[in-house]
Amino acid sequence: MINSQDIKIGTAIRMDGKLYFCIDFLHVKPGKGNTFMRTKLKDVVDGYVLERRFNIGEKLEDVRVERRPYQYLYQEGNEYVFMNQETFEQVNISGDQINGVAFMKEGMNLEVVTDASTETILFADMPVKVVLAVTYTEPGLKGDTATNTTKPATLETGAEIRVPLFINEGELVEVDTRDGSYVGRVKA
């Protein structure tokens, strides 16, 4: 059990039979009344974000989570097979438990978050930025850098993103895995 004032970003709590991660918090001291914590909690299972107020001193059930590096090996139907980098054991993780699954390629390292008390896998996090090759896009023209116009491009993982006009096939681009946005071109 933890006190509500001990909640920080990344803290995991169990509430109403569900598991939540704190993604934002604010310690509020109004002019009148008691101090309270205003939090934004993200449901681990369905990704729903909930805003919740807690009075200072309120007891909450905390969950101990462990983050371990896993390497992506291959896909088996809708499941993805990963290998623990420390123990070399293999586990299957469902595609809907992986954040940024569209940008994942074989051999990539991810951070897998597990509930330490039950050893169940909660979710897997991709690195925030990954470098991928463009496999198909319309040819770009030299000097097409003045405007903010974009075009569709297919990446080596099969994902499709929007890139600037000057990007050509075979080039490496950096992609933000949280929203699938183009970050920049990478020189090989």
TIGUKOL-84364 format. One record per atom (N, C-alpha, C): residue in one letter; x, y, z. Coordinates in steps of 0.1 Angstrom, whole numbers. Atoms other than C-alpha are relative to their C-alpha. Last residue first. Layout:
+------+-------+-------+-------+
! rest !    c1 !    c2 !    c3 !
+------+-------+-------+-------+
!    A !     X !     Y !     Z !
...
+------+-------+-------+-------+
end
This chain:
+------+-------+-------+-------+
! rest !    c1 !    c2 !    c3 !
+------+-------+-------+-------+
!    A !    -5 !    14 !    -1 !
!    A !   238 !    59 !  -441 !
!    A !    15 !     0 !     2 !
!    K !   -11 !     2 !    10 !
!    K !   225 !    95 !  -434 !
!    K !     6 !   -14 !     2 !
!    V !   -13 !     5 !    -6 !
!    V !   193 !    94 !  -415 !
!    V !    10 !    -2 !   -11 !
!    R !    -7 !     9 !     9 !
!    R !   163 !   115 !  -426 !
!    R !    13 !    -4 !     7 !
!    G !   -10 !    -6 !     8 !
!    G !   140 !   130 !  -400 !
!    G !     7 !   -11 !    -8 !
!    V !    -8 !    -9 !    -8 !
!    V !   112 !   126 !  -375 !
!    V !    11 !     6 !    -8 !
!    Y !   -14 !    -2 !     5 !
!    Y !    84 !   112 !  -396 !
!    Y !     7 !     9 !     9 !
!    S !    -4 !   -12 !     8 !
!    S !    53 !   104 !  -375 !
!    S !    14 !     0 !    -4 !
!    G !    -3 !     3 !    14 !
!    G !    40 !    70 !  -365 !
!    G !     4 !    12 !    -9 !
!    D !    10 !    -5 !     9 !
!    D !    23 !    82 !  -333 !
!    D !     2 !    -3 !   -15 !
!    R !    12 !    -3 !    -8 !
!    R !    42 !    65 !  -305 !
!    R !   -12 !     4 !    -9 !
!    T !     8 !    12 !    -1 !
!    T !    68 !    48 !  -328 !
!    T !   -13 !     3 !     8 !
!    D !     5 !     0 !   -14 !
!    D !    84 !    82 !  -338 !
!    D !   -10 !   -12 !     1 !
!    V !    15 !    -1 !    -2 !
!    V !   101 !    74 !  -371 !
!    V !    -3 !    -1 !    15 !
!    E !     3 !     2 !   -14 !
!    E !   137 !    80 !  -383 !
!    E !   -15 !     3 !     2 !
!    V !     7 !   -11 !    -7 !
!    V !   142 !    76 !  -420 !
!    V !    -2 !    -4 !    14 !
!    L !     4 !     3 !   -14 !
!    L !   167 !    56 !  -440 !
!    L !    -7 !    12 !     6 !
!    E !    -5 !    -9 !   -10 !
!    E !   167 !    60 !  -478 !
!    E !    -4 !    -4 !    14 !
!    G !   -13 !     4 !    -4 !
!    G !   161 !    31 !  -502 !
!    G !     6 !     9 !    11 !
!    E !    -1 !    14 !    -4 !
!    E !   132 !    47 !  -520 !
!    E !    15 !    -3 !     4 !
!    N !     1 !    10 !    11 !
!    N !   133 !    85 !  -521 !
!    N !     1 !   -14 !     6 !
!    I !    -4 !    14 !    -4 !
!    I !   126 !   113 !  -495 !
!    I !    -2 !    -9 !   -12 !
!    F !   -14 !     3 !     5 !
!    F !   125 !   149 !  -511 !
!    F !     5 !   -14 !     4 !
!    L !    -1 !     3 !    14 !
!    L !    87 !   151 !  -509 !
!    L !    14 !    -4 !    -5 !
!    P !    -1 !   -12 !     9 !
!    P !    85 !   150 !  -471 !
!    P !     3 !    -5 !   -15 !
!    V !   -14 !    -6 !     0 !
!    V !    73 !   118 !  -455 !
!    V !     0 !    12 !    -9 !
!    R !    -2 !   -12 !     9 !
!    R !    39 !   104 !  -445 !
!    R !    14 !     6 !     2 !
!    I !    -1 !   -13 !    -7 !
!    I !    38 !    69 !  -430 !
!    I !     0 !    11 !   -10 !
!    E !     0 !   -12 !     9 !
!    E !    29 !    34 !  -442 !
!    E !    -1 !    13 !     9 !
!    A !     8 !   -12 !    -5 !
!    A !    39 !     3 !  -422 !
!    A !     1 !    11 !   -10 !
!    G !    13 !     0 !     6 !
!    G !    51 !   -28 !  -441 !
!    G !    -9 !    12 !     4 !
!    T !     9 !     9 !    -9 !
!    T !    81 !   -34 !  -418 !
!    T !   -14 !    -1 !    -6 !
!    E !    -4 !    14 !     1 !
!    E !   105 !   -21 !  -445 !
!    E !    -8 !   -10 !     8 !
!    L !   -12 !     3 !    -7 !
!    L !    86 !    12 !  -447 !
!    L !     3 !   -15 !    -1 !
!    T !     1 !    13 !    -7 !
!    T !    60 !    23 !  -472 !
!    T !    14 !    -4 !     5 !
!    A !   -12 !     9 !     2 !
!    A !    59 !    60 !  -480 !
!    A !    -2 !   -13 !     7 !
!    P !     0 !    13 !    -7 !
!    P !    29 !    84 !  -485 !
!    P !    13 !    -8 !    -3 !
!    K !     5 !    11 !     8 !
!    K !    36 !   120 !  -495 !
!    K !     1 !   -13 !     7 !
!    T !    -5 !    14 !    -3 !
!    T !    42 !   152 !  -476 !
!    T !    -7 !   -10 !   -10 !
!    T !     8 !    11 !     6 !
!    T !    40 !   189 !  -483 !
!    T !     6 !   -13 !     2 !
!    N !     2 !    11 !   -10 !
!    N !    57 !   213 !  -459 !
!    N !    -9 !   -11 !    -5 !
!    T !    14 !     1 !    -6 !
!    T !    70 !   235 !  -486 !
!    T !    -1 !   -11 !    10 !
!    A !     6 !   -13 !    -4 !
!    A !   105 !   247 !  -495 !
!    A !   -13 !    -1 !     7 !
!    T !    -1 !    -2 !   -15 !
!    T !   122 !   213 !  -495 !
!    T !    -6 !    12 !     5 !
!    D !    13 !     1 !    -6 !
!    D !   113 !   200 !  -530 !
!    D !     0 !     2 !    15 !
!    G !     5 !   -13 !    -2 !
!    G !   146 !   213 !  -545 !
!    G !   -14 !     0 !     6 !
!    K !   -10 !    -8 !    -7 !
!    K !   155 !   180 !  -561 !
!    K !    -6 !    14 !     2 !
!    L !    -7 !   -10 !     9 !
!    L !   124 !   161 !  -571 !
!    L !    10 !     8 !     9 !
!    G !     0 !   -14 !    -4 !
!    G !   111 !   130 !  -552 !
!    G !     8 !     9 !   -10 !
!    P !   -13 !    -7 !     1 !
!    P !   102 !    97 !  -567 !
!    P !    -2 !    15 !     4 !
!    E !    -1 !    -7 !    13 !
!    E !    69 !    82 !  -554 !
!    E !    13 !     7 !     0 !
!    T !     6 !   -13 !     0 !
!    T !    75 !    59 !  -524 !
!    T !     1 !     6 !   -14 !
!    Y !     7 !    -5 !    11 !
!    Y !    84 !    23 !  -517 !
!    Y !    -5 !    14 !     3 !
!    T !     0 !    10 !    11 !
!    T !   108 !     4 !  -496 !
!    T !    -7 !     5 !   -12 !
!    V !    12 !    -3 !     8 !
!    V !   118 !    33 !  -472 !
!    V !     1 !   -10 !   -11 !
!    A !    -3 !    -3 !    14 !
!    A !   144 !    19 !  -447 !
!    A !   -14 !     2 !    -7 !
!    L !     4 !    10 !     9 !
!    L !   138 !    21 !  -409 !
!    L !     2 !     5 !   -15 !
!    V !    -5 !    -3 !    13 !
!    V !   154 !    39 !  -380 !
!    V !    -4 !   -11 !    -9 !
!    V !    -7 !    11 !     7 !
!    V !   135 !    37 !  -347 !
!    V !     4 !     5 !   -14 !
!    K !    -4 !    -3 !    14 !
!    K !   125 !    64 !  -322 !
!    K !     7 !   -12 !    -6 !
!    V !     8 !   -11 !     5 !
!    V !   105 !    59 !  -290 !
!    V !     3 !     3 !   -14 !
!    P !    -7 !   -12 !    -2 !
!    P !   119 !    24 !  -284 !
!    P !    -8 !    12 !    -6 !
!    M !   -11 !    -2 !    10 !
!    M !    91 !    -1 !  -285 !
!    M !     8 !    12 !     4 !
!    D !    -2 !   -14 !     5 !
!    D !    72 !    -8 !  -253 !
!    D !    11 !     0 !   -10 !
!    A !   -14 !    -2 !     5 !
!    A !    58 !   -42 !  -244 !
!    A !     1 !    13 !    -7 !
!    F !    -2 !    -6 !    13 !
!    F !    27 !   -47 !  -223 !
!    F !    15 !     0 !    -4 !
!    L !    10 !   -11 !     1 !
!    L !    13 !   -63 !  -191 !
!    L !     1 !     6 !   -14 !
!    I !    -5 !   -10 !     9 !
!    I !    32 !   -97 !  -191 !
!    I !   -12 !    11 !    -2 !
!    T !     7 !    -1 !    13 !
!    T !    21 !  -118 !  -162 !
!    T !     5 !    12 !    -7 !
!    E !    -8 !     3 !    11 !
!    E !    47 !  -127 !  -135 !
!    E !    -8 !     0 !   -13 !
!    T !     6 !    11 !     7 !
!    T !    20 !  -127 !  -108 !
!    T !     8 !    -5 !   -12 !
!    S !     7 !     9 !   -10 !
!    S !    37 !  -106 !   -81 !
!    S !    -5 !   -12 !    -8 !
!    A !    -9 !     8 !    -7 !
!    A !    62 !   -89 !  -105 !
!    A !    -6 !   -10 !     9 !
!    D !     5 !    -2 !   -14 !
!    D !    36 !   -76 !  -129 !
!    D !     9 !   -10 !     8 !
!    T !     7 !    11 !    -6 !
!    T !    56 !   -75 !  -162 !
!    T !    -4 !     3 !    14 !
!    V !     4 !    -3 !   -14 !
!    V !    68 !   -47 !  -185 !
!    V !    -9 !   -12 !     5 !
!    V !    12 !     7 !    -4 !
!    V !    87 !   -57 !  -216 !
!    V !    -3 !     2 !    14 !
!    E !     1 !     1 !   -15 !
!    E !   112 !   -33 !  -230 !
!    E !   -13 !    -6 !     3 !
!    L !    11 !    -7 !    -6 !
!    L !   120 !   -39 !  -267 !
!    L !     1 !    -2 !    15 !
!    N !     1 !     1 !   -15 !
!    N !   151 !   -49 !  -286 !
!    N !   -11 !     8 !     5 !
!    M !     2 !   -12 !    -7 !
!    M !   148 !   -54 !  -324 !
!    M !    -2 !    -2 !    15 !
!    G !   -13 !    -3 !    -6 !
!    G !   161 !   -86 !  -340 !
!    G !     0 !    13 !     9 !
!    E !    -7 !    11 !    -7 !
!    E !   132 !   -89 !  -363 !
!    E !    13 !     4 !     5 !
!    K !    -7 !    10 !     9 !
!    K !   114 !   -57 !  -372 !
!    K !     8 !   -10 !     8 !
!    M !    -9 !    10 !    -6 !
!    M !    89 !   -36 !  -352 !
!    M !     5 !    -9 !   -11 !
!    F !   -14 !    -4 !     3 !
!    F !    74 !    -5 !  -367 !
!    F !    10 !    -9 !     5 !
!    A !    -1 !    -2 !    14 !
!    A !    37 !   -17 !  -369 !
!    A !    15 !     3 !    -4 !
!    V !    -3 !    13 !     6 !
!    V !    40 !   -30 !  -333 !
!    V !     2 !     2 !   -15 !
!    G !    -8 !    -3 !    12 !
!    G !    42 !     6 !  -319 !
!    G !     3 !   -13 !    -8 !
!    N !     2 !   -14 !     5 !
!    N !    30 !    -3 !  -284 !
!    N !     9 !     2 !   -12 !
!    I !   -12 !    -6 !     4 !
!    I !    28 !   -41 !  -281 !
!    I !    -2 !    14 !    -5 !
!    Q !    -8 !    -4 !   -12 !
!    Q !     0 !   -56 !  -261 !
!    Q !    13 !     7 !    -3 !
!    D !     7 !   -12 !    -6 !
!    D !   -24 !   -57 !  -291 !
!    D !     7 !     4 !    13 !
!    G !    -3 !   -13 !     7 !
!    G !     1 !   -79 !  -310 !
!    G !    -6 !    12 !     6 !
!    S !    10 !    -4 !    10 !
!    S !    -1 !  -107 !  -284 !
!    S !     3 !    13 !    -6 !
!    I !     8 !   -12 !    -4 !
!    I !    31 !  -117 !  -266 !
!    I !    -9 !     4 !   -12 !
!    N !     9 !    -5 !    11 !
!    N !    47 !  -151 !  -268 !
!    N !    -8 !    12 !     6 !
!    V !    14 !    -2 !    -4 !
!    V !    76 !  -159 !  -245 !
!    V !    -7 !     5 !   -12 !
!    Q !     8 !    -6 !    10 !
!    Q !   111 !  -174 !  -250 !
!    Q !   -14 !     2 !     5 !
!    E !    13 !     7 !     2 !
!    E !   136 !  -180 !  -223 !
!    E !    -8 !     8 !   -10 !
!    F !     1 !     6 !    13 !
!    F !   172 !  -166 !  -228 !
!    F !   -13 !    -8 !    -2 !
!    T !     1 !    14 !    -3 !
!    T !   176 !  -157 !  -191 !
!    T !    -2 !    -9 !   -13 !
!    E !    -8 !     4 !   -12 !
!    E !   190 !  -122 !  -194 !
!    E !    -1 !   -15 !     2 !
!    Q !   -15 !    -3 !     2 !
!    Q !   180 !  -110 !  -229 !
!    Q !     8 !    -5 !    12 !
!    N !    -6 !    -8 !   -11 !
!    N !   145 !  -126 !  -226 !
!    N !    15 !     1 !    -1 !
!    M !   -10 !     7 !    -9 !
!    M !   135 !  -138 !  -260 !
!    M !     5 !     9 !    11 !
!    F !   -11 !    -8 !    -6 !
!    F !   104 !  -127 !  -278 !
!    F !     9 !    -8 !     8 !
!    V !    -9 !     8 !    -9 !
!    V !    78 !  -145 !  -300 !
!    V !    12 !     9 !     3 !
!    Y !   -14 !    -4 !     3 !
!    Y !    50 !  -123 !  -315 !
!    Y !     9 !    -7 !    11 !
!    E !    -9 !    -1 !   -11 !
!    E !    14 !  -135 !  -315 !
!    E !    14 !     2 !    -5 !
!    N !     1 !   -14 !    -6 !
!    N !   -12 !  -127 !  -341 !
!    N !     9 !     1 !    12 !
!    G !    14 !    -4 !     0 !
!    G !    -1 !  -157 !  -362 !
!    G !    -1 !    14 !     5 !
!    E !     7 !    13 !     1 !
!    E !    35 !  -167 !  -351 !
!    E !   -15 !     4 !     0 !
!    Q !    14 !    -1 !    -2 !
!    Q !    58 !  -137 !  -357 !
!    Q !    -6 !   -13 !    -2 !
!    Y !     8 !     2 !    12 !
!    Y !    96 !  -138 !  -352 !
!    Y !   -15 !     0 !     4 !
!    L !    -5 !    11 !     9 !
!    L !   125 !  -131 !  -329 !
!    L !    -8 !    -2 !   -12 !
!    Y !    10 !     5 !     9 !
!    Y !   119 !   -98 !  -310 !
!    Y !     6 !   -10 !   -10 !
!    Q !    -3 !    -1 !    14 !
!    Q !   145 !   -93 !  -283 !
!    Q !   -11 !    -7 !    -8 !
!    Y !     3 !    12 !     8 !
!    Y !   135 !   -87 !  -247 !
!    Y !     3 !     3 !   -15 !
!    P !    -2 !    -1 !    14 !
!    P !   149 !   -61 !  -222 !
!    P !    -3 !   -14 !    -7 !
!    R !   -11 !     8 !     5 !
!    R !   132 !   -62 !  -188 !
!    R !     2 !     1 !   -15 !
!    R !    -3 !    -3 !    14 !
!    R !   110 !   -38 !  -169 !
!    R !    12 !    -8 !    -4 !
!    E !   -14 !     2 !     4 !
!    E !    96 !   -51 !  -136 !
!    E !     1 !     3 !   -15 !
!    V !    -2 !     4 !    13 !
!    V !    63 !   -39 !  -120 !
!    V !    15 !    -1 !    -3 !
!    R !   -14 !     0 !     4 !
!    R !    54 !   -38 !   -84 !
!    R !     2 !    -5 !   -14 !
!    V !    -4 !    12 !     7 !
!    V !    18 !   -29 !   -80 !
!    V !    14 !     1 !    -4 !
!    D !   -10 !    -1 !    10 !
!    D !     5 !    -4 !   -55 !
!    D !     4 !   -14 !    -6 !
!    E !    -7 !    13 !     2 !
!    E !   -28 !    -7 !   -37 !
!    E !    10 !     2 !   -11 !
!    L !     2 !     7 !    13 !
!    L !   -38 !    28 !   -26 !
!    L !     8 !   -12 !    -1 !
!    K !    -8 !    12 !     3 !
!    K !   -42 !    45 !     8 !
!    K !    -4 !    -7 !   -13 !
!    E !     8 !    11 !     5 !
!    E !   -56 !    80 !    10 !
!    E !     9 !   -11 !    -4 !
!    G !     0 !    10 !   -11 !
!    G !   -32 !   103 !    30 !
!    G !    -9 !   -12 !    -4 !
!    I !   -13 !     3 !    -6 !
!    I !   -38 !   133 !     7 !
!    I !    -2 !   -10 !    12 !
!    N !    -3 !    -9 !   -11 !
!    N !   -72 !   131 !   -10 !
!    N !    14 !    -5 !     6 !
!    F !    -2 !     7 !   -12 !
!    F !   -72 !   115 !   -44 !
!    F !     3 !     9 !    11 !
!    R !    -5 !    -8 !   -11 !
!    R !   -86 !   129 !   -76 !
!    R !     1 !    -9 !    12 !
!    R !     4 !     3 !   -13 !
!    R !   -89 !   109 !  -108 !
!    R !     6 !     9 !    11 !
!    E !    -4 !   -11 !    -9 !
!    E !   -87 !   115 !  -145 !
!    E !    -6 !    -3 !    13 !
!    L !    10 !    -4 !   -10 !
!    L !   -89 !    83 !  -166 !
!    L !     6 !    11 !     9 !
!    V !    -6 !    -9 !    -9 !
!    V !   -71 !    74 !  -198 !
!    V !   -11 !     6 !     9 !
!    Y !     9 !   -11 !    -4 !
!    Y !   -83 !    43 !  -216 !
!    Y !     7 !     9 !    10 !
!    G !    -6 !   -13 !     4 !
!    G !   -54 !    22 !  -230 !
!    G !    -8 !    12 !     4 !
!    D !     7 !    -6 !    11 !
!    D !   -75 !   -11 !  -230 !
!    D !     6 !    14 !    -4 !
!    V !     7 !     9 !    10 !
!    V !   -55 !   -34 !  -208 !
!    V !    -5 !     7 !   -12 !
!    V !   -10 !     8 !     7 !
!    V !   -30 !   -11 !  -190 !
!    V !    -6 !    -8 !   -11 !
!    D !     4 !    15 !    -1 !
!    D !   -56 !    15 !  -181 !
!    D !    10 !    -8 !    -8 !
!    K !     3 !     8 !    13 !
!    K !   -39 !    49 !  -181 !
!    K !    -2 !   -14 !     3 !
!    L !    -4 !    14 !    -1 !
!    L !   -42 !    72 !  -150 !
!    L !    -4 !    -7 !   -13 !
!    K !     4 !     6 !    12 !
!    K !   -42 !   110 !  -150 !
!    K !     5 !   -14 !     0 !
!    T !    -8 !     9 !     8 !
!    T !   -39 !   124 !  -115 !
!    T !    -7 !    -4 !   -13 !
!    R !     8 !     1 !    12 !
!    R !   -51 !   153 !   -93 !
!    R !     9 !    -9 !   -10 !
!    M !    -8 !     3 !    12 !
!    M !   -37 !   149 !   -58 !
!    M !    -9 !    -1 !   -12 !
!    F !     3 !    13 !     7 !
!    F !   -54 !   166 !   -29 !
!    F !    10 !    -1 !   -12 !
!    T !    -9 !     2 !    11 !
!    T !   -48 !   193 !    -2 !
!    T !    -4 !   -13 !    -7 !
!    N !   -11 !     9 !    -2 !
!    N !   -78 !   200 !    20 !
!    N !     8 !    -1 !   -13 !
!    G !     2 !    15 !     2 !
!    G !  -101 !   229 !    19 !
!    G !    13 !    -7 !     1 !
!    K !     8 !     6 !   -11 !
!    K !   -97 !   266 !    13 !
!    K !    -1 !   -15 !    -3 !
!    G !     0 !   -10 !   -11 !
!    G !   -69 !   283 !    -6 !
!    G !    -9 !    -5 !    11 !
!    P !     9 !   -11 !     2 !
!    P !   -64 !   251 !   -27 !
!    P !     0 !    10 !    12 !
!    K !     3 !    -5 !   -13 !
!    K !   -33 !   230 !   -24 !
!    K !    -9 !    12 !    -2 !
!    V !     8 !   -12 !     0 !
!    V !   -30 !   208 !   -55 !
!    V !    -3 !     4 !    15 !
!    H !     3 !    -2 !   -14 !
!    H !    -3 !   182 !   -61 !
!    H !    -7 !    14 !     2 !
!    L !    -1 !   -14 !    -5 !
!    L !    -5 !   175 !   -98 !
!    L !    -4 !     0 !    14 !
!    F !     5 !    -3 !   -13 !
!    F !     0 !   141 !  -116 !
!    F !     2 !    15 !     4 !
!    D !    -1 !   -15 !    -3 !
!    D !     5 !   128 !  -151 !
!    D !    -6 !     1 !    14 !
!    I !    -7 !    -6 !    11 !
!    I !    10 !    93 !  -167 !
!    I !     1 !    15 !     2 !
!    C !     1 !   -14 !    -1 !
!    C !     2 !    72 !  -137 !
!    C !     7 !     6 !   -11 !
!    F !   -13 !    -7 !    -1 !
!    F !    -1 !    36 !  -147 !
!    F !    -3 !    14 !     1 !
!    Y !    -2 !   -14 !     6 !
!    Y !   -33 !    17 !  -140 !
!    Y !    14 !     4 !     2 !
!    L !   -14 !    -5 !    -2 !
!    L !   -42 !   -20 !  -133 !
!    L !     1 !    13 !    -8 !
!    K !    -7 !    -3 !    12 !
!    K !   -79 !   -29 !  -129 !
!    K !    14 !     5 !     3 !
!    G !    -3 !    12 !     7 !
!    G !   -98 !   -46 !  -101 !
!    G !     8 !     2 !   -13 !
!    D !    12 !     6 !     5 !
!    D !  -114 !   -13 !   -90 !
!    D !     3 !   -13 !    -8 !
!    M !    12 !    -7 !    -5 !
!    M !   -79 !     2 !   -85 !
!    M !   -12 !    -6 !    -7 !
!    R !    11 !     9 !     3 !
!    R !   -45 !   -15 !   -88 !
!    R !   -12 !     7 !     7 !
!    I !     9 !     3 !   -11 !
!    I !   -16 !    10 !   -89 !
!    I !   -12 !    -9 !    -5 !
!    A !    10 !     9 !     4 !
!    A !    15 !    14 !  -111 !
!    A !    -9 !    -3 !    12 !
!    T !     5 !     8 !   -11 !
!    T !    37 !    45 !  -106 !
!    T !   -12 !    -9 !    -5 !
!    G !    -6 !    13 !     1 !
!    G !    52 !    57 !  -139 !
!    G !    -4 !   -10 !    11 !
!    I !     2 !     5 !    13 !
!    I !    47 !    94 !  -132 !
!    I !     7 !   -14 !    -1 !
!    K !    -9 !    -7 !     9 !
!    K !    46 !    98 !   -94 !
!    K !    -3 !    -6 !   -14 !
!    I !     2 !     3 !    14 !
!    I !    21 !    88 !   -67 !
!    I !     9 !     9 !    -9 !
!    D !   -13 !     7 !     5 !
!    D !    36 !    92 !   -32 !
!    D !    -2 !    -4 !   -15 !
!    Q !   -10 !   -11 !     3 !
!    Q !     9 !   118 !   -22 !
!    Q !    13 !    -6 !    -5 !
!    S !     3 !    -7 !    13 !
!    S !   -18 !    90 !   -26 !
!    S !    11 !    11 !    -3 !
!    N !     9 !   -12 !    -2 !
!    N !    -2 !    69 !     1 !
!    N !    -2 !     7 !   -13 !
!    I !    -7 !   -13 !     0 !
!    I !    12 !    35 !    -8 !
!    I !   -10 !    11 !     3 !
!    M !     8 !   -12 !     0 !
!    M !     0 !     0 !     0 !
!    M !     9 !    12 !     0 !
+------+-------+-------+-------+
end
